[in-house]
């Protein structure tokens, strides 16, 4: 367990921060940006969890928030001198749990006759926002993976996890809209 006994250290006052492996990097580096965006997503899911949600969704959001701390830790701890740093890592079991949740919800939804506009109920609107933020985080982690292609620099399960999480947020949003019956649908060129 991590113990936080001091919040302000002053170590980052000059625009640099330490990764979990001890390496000092710029606060605007792709890696810090990626795990910072994971933190933003986690905070947004905390907001989502304040809404009236189906019990299974609320319970899973709590697990996902823990997973996102693991994912941020995973991103903050690239190998140093070819040696892996021991931190929580995202693995196949994390992805499989999301896939199970996706399958369970998808079976409850009405087929969507068009693209779904973000909104509907307040919970659905927040979940759509979480979906779009998850997609941005995924793009940022892909940018990091492509910039640092050496083996072990970015755990591929992190990328798969984020991809499944955005899908899960989408189906949860539809679930919160009366299983899709209250979805707001895109009407192409409605205002043309």
C-alpha positions in Angstrom: 0.0 0.0 0.0 1.2 3.5 -0.8 1.5 5.9 2.1 1.1 9.6 1.4 2.7 11.5 4.3 3.7 14.6 2.3 2.0 16.1 -0.7 4.1 19.1 -1.5 7.8 18.3 -2.2 8.8 21.2 -4.5 10.5 18.7 -6.7 8.4 19.6 -9.7 8.7 23.4 -9.5 11.2 23.5 -12.4 9.0 21.6 -14.8 10.3 18.1 -14.2 8.9 15.1 -12.4 10.0 11.6 -11.4 8.7 8.5 -13.0 8.2 5.4 -10.8 11.6 4.1 -11.9 13.3 7.2 -10.6 14.0 8.8 -14.0 13.4 12.6 -14.1 11.4 13.8 -17.1 9.7 16.9 -18.3 6.2 17.4 -17.0 5.0 17.8 -20.5 6.5 14.6 -21.8 4.2 12.1 -23.7 4.5 9.7 -20.8 3.5 12.2 -18.1 0.7 13.5 -20.3 -0.6 10.0 -20.9 -0.8 9.0 -17.2 -2.0 12.4 -16.3 -4.9 11.9 -18.7 -5.6 8.5 -17.1 -5.9 10.4 -13.8 -8.3 12.9 -15.4 -10.4 10.0 -16.7 -10.4 8.4 -13.2 -11.7 11.7 -11.8 -14.4 11.9 -14.4 -15.5 8.4 -13.5 -15.7 9.6 -9.9 -18.2 12.2 -11.1 -20.1 9.6 -13.1 -20.4 7.4 -9.9 -22.3 10.2 -8.1 -25.2 9.7 -10.5 -28.0 7.2 -10.1 -26.7 4.3 -12.0 -27.7 0.6 -12.3 -26.1 -1.3 -9.4 -23.9 -3.4 -11.7 -22.5 -0.2 -13.4 -21.8 1.5 -10.1 -20.0 -1.5 -8.7 -17.9 -1.9 -11.9 -17.0 1.8 -11.9 -15.3 1.3 -8.5 -13.3 -1.6 -9.9 -12.4 0.4 -13.0 -11.2 3.3 -10.9 -8.8 1.0 -9.1 -7.7 -0.4 -12.5 -7.0 3.1 -13.7 -4.6 3.6 -10.8 -2.9 0.4 -11.9 -2.8 1.6 -15.5 -1.3 4.9 -14.5 1.3 3.1 -12.4 2.0 0.9 -15.4 2.6 3.9 -17.6 4.7 5.7 -15.0 7.1 2.8 -14.6 8.9 2.0 -17.9 11.8 -0.4 -17.7 15.1 1.3 -16.6 18.3 0.0 -18.1 16.3 -3.0 -19.5 15.0 -4.0 -16.1 11.3 -4.0 -15.3 10.1 -2.0 -12.3 7.8 -3.8 -9.9 4.4 -1.9 -9.9 0.8 -3.0 -10.5 0.3 -3.8 -14.2 -2.7 -4.2 -16.4 -3.1 -7.8 -17.7 -5.4 -10.0 -19.6 -7.7 -10.5 -16.6 -8.5 -6.8 -16.5 -9.5 -6.8 -20.2 -11.5 -10.0 -19.9 -13.5 -8.5 -17.0 -14.4 -5.5 -19.2 -15.3 -7.8 -22.1 -17.6 -9.8 -19.7 -19.3 -6.6 -18.6 -19.7 -5.5 -22.2 -21.3 -8.8 -23.2 -23.7 -8.7 -20.3 -24.9 -5.1 -21.1 -25.0 -5.5 -24.9 -27.5 -8.3 -24.6 -29.9 -5.9 -22.8 -29.8 -3.1 -25.4 -32.2 -2.2 -28.2 -30.4 -2.1 -31.6 -29.4 1.4 -32.5 -30.9 2.4 -35.9 -28.4 5.3 -36.2 -25.4 6.8 -34.4 -26.3 7.8 -30.9 -25.9 11.5 -29.9 -24.4 12.1 -26.4 -27.0 12.9 -23.9 -30.4 11.6 -22.7 -30.3 11.1 -19.0 -27.7 12.8 -16.9 -25.9 9.5 -16.1 -25.9 8.7 -19.9 -24.5 12.2 -20.7 -21.7 11.7 -18.2 -20.9 8.3 -19.5 -20.7 9.6 -23.1 -18.3 12.2 -21.8 -16.3 9.5 -20.1 -16.3 7.5 -23.4 -14.9 10.4 -25.4 -12.3 11.2 -22.7 -11.3 7.5 -22.7 -10.8 7.7 -26.5 -8.5 10.7 -26.1 -6.5 8.9 -23.4 -6.2 5.9 -25.7 -4.9 8.2 -28.5 -2.3 9.7 -26.1 -1.1 6.3 -24.9 -0.8 5.2 -28.6 1.3 8.3 -29.3 3.5 7.3 -26.4 3.7 3.7 -27.6 4.7 4.8 -31.1 7.3 7.4 -29.7 8.9 4.8 -27.4 8.6 1.5 -29.4 11.2 -0.5 -27.4 9.8 -3.7 -25.8 8.2 -3.0 -22.5 7.9 0.7 -22.8 4.1 0.6 -23.0 2.2 -2.5 -21.9 -0.1 -3.4 -24.8 -2.8 -4.5 -22.4 -3.1 -0.8 -21.3 -4.1 0.0 -24.9 -6.6 -2.9 -25.2 -8.1 -2.0 -21.8 -8.7 1.6 -22.8 -10.3 0.5 -26.0 -12.7 -1.8 -24.2 -13.4 0.8 -21.5 -14.6 3.3 -24.1 -16.9 0.7 -25.6 -18.2 -0.1 -22.1 -18.9 3.5 -21.4 -20.9 3.7 -24.6 -23.1 0.7 -23.8 -23.6 1.9 -20.2 -24.8 5.2 -21.5 -27.3 3.4 -23.7 -28.3 1.3 -20.7 -29.0 4.5 -18.7 -31.2 5.7 -21.5 -33.8 2.9 -20.9 -31.6 0.3 -22.6 -31.4 2.5 -25.7 -35.1 3.3 -26.0 -34.5 6.9 -24.9 -31.3 7.4 -26.9 -31.1 10.6 -28.9 -30.2 9.6 -32.5 -28.2 11.3 -35.2 -30.4 12.5 -38.1 -28.0 13.1 -41.0 -28.4 16.6 -42.4 -31.4 17.3 -40.3 -30.5 21.0 -40.4 -29.2 21.2 -44.0 
